[in-house]
Amino acid sequence: MATQQSDPAHSSDQEFDIFAAFCPSRDVFAELADKWSLLLVLSLHSCGEQRFSELQRSVGGVSRKMLTQSLRALERDGLVLRTVHPETPPRVVYGLLPLGRALAERIAPLGSGVEEYAGSVVAARERFDRAHCGEGVQGP
């Protein structure tokens, strides 16, 4: 899965291979594939700029701590922009940067596909669990 970056927005002509143990792309992939990052990117993509509390409501179940950590990581990765408006009290909003928008465009179909097939996956899990009852297999 080696790819060479030719996009001028990329700072390197290095080849990346997420299957290589020490390739930087694997670290990027793992960080984005955590429990919350892609959901936050999708929420910002579909709803636009949001305040912290709006993001927490739109991505149900994320704790304040995990939301803070995930937003910080996405900001560090150049995907999310944190803007502090000079008001009293200060208003902080999060939005996608161009790289975040490009990523969101690519993962939005994945999110839609997951929603479309979730019922089938849940049913398959239930069948599996019934067939393997007592073997120590448990769901998430």
N, C-alpha and C positions, 0 to 999 in steps of 0.2 A: 504494500500500500504506500510505497514511497512516492512522494510528490515533491516537485521542485516549485518553489514559490517564484512566480514571475510578476506578480502584482506589485506595482510601485509602492503600494502602501506597506509592503513587507520590507523590513530592514535588512534582509539577508537573502542570499541566493542558495542557502543551505538546503539540502534535501532532508525531508522529514519523513519518519516512518514510525507510526504509533505502535508497531509491533516490536520495535527495537527497545531493548531494556533501558538504555540510558538516553534515548532521544527526548529532547525537550517537548516534542509534540505529545508524548505519552503523558507527561505531567499536565499539560494544558487539557488534554482529553479527560484525564481523571478528575481534575478540578471542576470542569464544566459538567461532568456526569454525576456530580454529587446529588444529594437529595433535593436541594433547593435551587441551585443556580439556573438551570434551564427553565424551571417554572417562573423564576423572577424575570428572566429575559423575555419569556413569552407574555407575561403579564404586562411588562413595560411596552412590549410590541403592540399588544392588542388594546391596551387602555391609554397609552401615552404616558407622559410624565406623571409621577405620583409622589406623594409625600410618604414618609416612612409608615405611618399608620394606615394609609390607603393600601400600600403594598402588603402589609401584614394581613389586612382583611381580604385582599384579593387572592392571596396564596394561603389558604386556610391551613392552620396547624403549625405554621412556622413560628418559633419562639423569637422574642426580641433579640436574644443573643445570637441565634443562628441567622436571623435576618441581617443583623449588623455585620457578622463575619462574612456572609455571602456577598453582601453589597460591597464591602471593602475589597474582597477578592476580585469581584467583577470590575470594580473601579480600577484596581491595580492592573488588570488584564487589558484595560483600554476598551471595555465593552459598555460600561455605565459611567455617566457623568453625574456627580453630586454637585448641585448648585445651591448655594446659600444666598437667599435674597435678603438684602439689608433692611429688614423691617423689625418692628418690635411687637412681639418676639420674632426672632429670625425665622423665616420660612425656608425649609430645606426640601428640595425636590430631587428626584432621581429620574433620569431619562437615558435612553440609549444613544450611544455614540455611533458613528457610521459603521464601525466594525461590529458593534452589538446588533445593529439593524440588519446587517448582512447575515449574521449568524441566525437571528430570529427568522429571517425569510427561509432559511434552510431547515430549521427545526420545526417550524409551524406545521408542515405536513406530517411530521412524526407525531406531534401532539394530537392532531386530528385523527391519525391512524390508530393511535393508542385508545382514544375515546371510542372509535368505531369498533375495535376488536376486543375491548375490555370485557364485554359480556361473555364472549367465547372463551377468553382466557380464564375468567372466574369459573365458568362451567367446567373447563378442563381441570382446573385445580381441585374442584369439588369431586369430580370423578376419580382423579388420582388419589385424593385423600381417602375416599371411600374404599377404593381397591387396595390401598396400602395401610388401612387402619391398624394401629398398634405397632407399626414398624418404626415409630419415632419420627415420622415425617409430619411437620407442622407448617402451616402457612406463615405469612409475614407477621 
